[in-house]
Amino acid sequence: MKFKQFPVITKKIIFYILIAVFLLCSLVFAISYISFNHQFREQYDASIREIAEAASDFLNPDDFAKYRENPVPDEKYNTVLENLQTLVDNFDLNVIYVSAVEPPEYTHIFYYYDPVNKHGKWSPYPLGYEEEYYEESYNRTTRLVYEKGEHLVRHTIKSRSGSHITAQIPVYDSNGKIVALLGAQKNIQEFVNARARFVQFVIITVLITALFFVVLFAGYFNLRFIKPIVQITDETNRFASSSEKPNNNLLSVKNRDELGVLANSVYQMEGIVSTNIETLNRMTTETAEALASAIDAKDKYTRGHSARVADYSRSIARKAGKSESECRSIYLSALLHDVGKIGVPNSIINKNGKLTEEEFKVIKTHPDMGVQILVNITQIPNICDGAHYHHERYDGKGYPEGLSGEDIPEIGRLIAVADAYDAMTSNRSYRGTLTQEHVRKEIENGIGTQFDPEFAKIMLELIDDDKDYTMREVE
Ligand SMILES: [Fe+2]
């Protein structure tokens, strides 16, 4: 089944589940990310700060004043530098430096070791080297360390020289005065990569989990709620359009909740409505049949004519592929096609011998009179048309309107064939029923002149199927 064909309610539920799962996943992702970041940052921060503090233990800050006066490395100086270098190598640091900061002009280097050796020498900054120091470089962190004595860690993510953290701590002389700042920098690209891998992992896991739950929830909702709702909706739609018998499908809704109760109620309700419709239909049919008998009783030669024409008309309609409700309307319309004869005097209807032209004129008024009688029946479609047009001919030579071809309403063309067939297969005062062969010939000859070709051909088929010639008036 394509998504387009899903019931609207299914699409809505899938949409809501998707939103809920997406929000939940975003929350899970945010919490994991924050806790991961926090945990690792703390670890990294603590370790770099400890390294910086360990490095500061190697220093002899009381000698710094002397080194500023006379920047010549002595033995003590070299020992400290070696210790710092070992520390850098052991902990795989980017750089370690000890310098006095003289804002805003310059920094005065005491120790500097950069194993990456970017400048082509082991140390571009020898003892006493003074580098111009830009005001913007003397940032908040440096100020806090150098002026307030705080121990800080600065994070630089994805800078020109990669991602790294720098611990900066103050260096005090024996008088408690800050004489320098010690900085130790470590590359944290590994951490940044680990975090990216973690993010990737969380996103994939969350998506797979989300998909799993969407499928699971959608499947459950579909089975538990949507399927019965669709069954009930389909059944009510079917019943509303056809009013046929209730469908047993509703009994397969086994829910023990309101949906089950609803399905059962709909089933019961359809049963009641269906019974009422049946009763009403039967009443209508019986009334029409009674009326038809009354019409036929007026004419001593046409007993049962209306009922037979109605039967034949319904058979033609069925063979022409009409629906059951159309066949029923055609049946009722054919039953009452001669209702206008009620208004024709008995003396004319039952006259023995040839009718005068005047009398024939009166007979020809029965289609219009039929319309006047039936015009107020609105619940049976085209009922007037049957009475009005059943004496029209396909070639336009009929009455009362003289319409031809497709201009004659279909029901008139159909009843005309059945009416003529019954006239030929009924007994008359002057003759018995005609032979089946004769009747067949007459119908065939009338195709396209007296009769609509489609309905006449169907009548021929009915005749051919009627091997024992049962379709006729029996004594
Ligand atoms: Fe008639």
Residues whose N, C-alpha, C, O or C-beta is under 5 A from the ligand:
A	BS01	LIG	D338
